[in-house]
Amino acid sequence: MPSTPPLAYVVAGSEATGGAGIQADLKTFQQLGAYGVGTLTCIVSFDPQNDWGHRFVPVDPQVIADQIEAATGTHDLDVVKIGMLGTPATVDVVARSLAAQPWRHVVLDPVLICKGQEPGAALDTDTALREQVLPLATVVTPNLFEARTLAGMDRIGSVEELVEAARRIHAQLDTPAGPRYVVAKGGAELPGPDAVDVVFDGQEVTVLSAPKIGEERVSGAGCTFAAAITAELAKGADVPDAVRTAKDVVTAGIEARVAARTPFDTVWQGAYRP
Ligand code: PXL
């Protein structure tokens, strides 16, 4: 008899070392017991000969549309994570393709700039993302840099400023049909002994903290966090519970991080035990 596991869908880029991007997303889905379905937006290949710079190749917009058509035609998908898009044309085709059906949750990891892109092109992409995809999100998970950019703030140096950023970003989400959540991540960079995340649902602020594991950033943490939220939502959790589980997944994955020749280690999703 065929089975019907929870289905988690991701639209994101490939990061060829396996540390971030759709590779991290699909591993996270599997670890949490969700069946992963993925659509590729771009291919990022770090360059070991050139200081691990990002080589970036977008997938043709029609091919992205075809993948979304294949995925949504095959399965009843109602929870989607959006990761790196990378060009205005990609933002446009993803926004238009996703609009073809209703979504119970759209989890947006607003990956803004990627080294190796033209600054001008990246600005266009930021604007397109903000105008076309951000309003659709039910959950958005900016890191410190993305929170500063989306909130239009010069600096975020405290939990209070992170809360202010979350409020400003929440104001840019569509008028809620249901509650919408900004999860602003302080990560390793926000000063203090703890890795702090601020959750704002439009009314209440919740602050989640876990002791920092070293001061170094670990690649794939942001992807894994948003993917874990997506998997938990696919399994039927509500957003606050999904966010709490995602923080545990990332904490366990950073504690057991994978050594690499890149300047940063990467998250080991396989370390998490519910
Ligand atoms: O971690 C952000 C990220 C997301 N997606 C892709 C990436 C990266 C960072 O390198 O390459 C495809």
Residues whose N, C-alpha, C, O or C-beta is under 5 A from the ligand:
A	BS01	PXL	G13 S14 E15 A20 G21 V44 M84 V111 G220
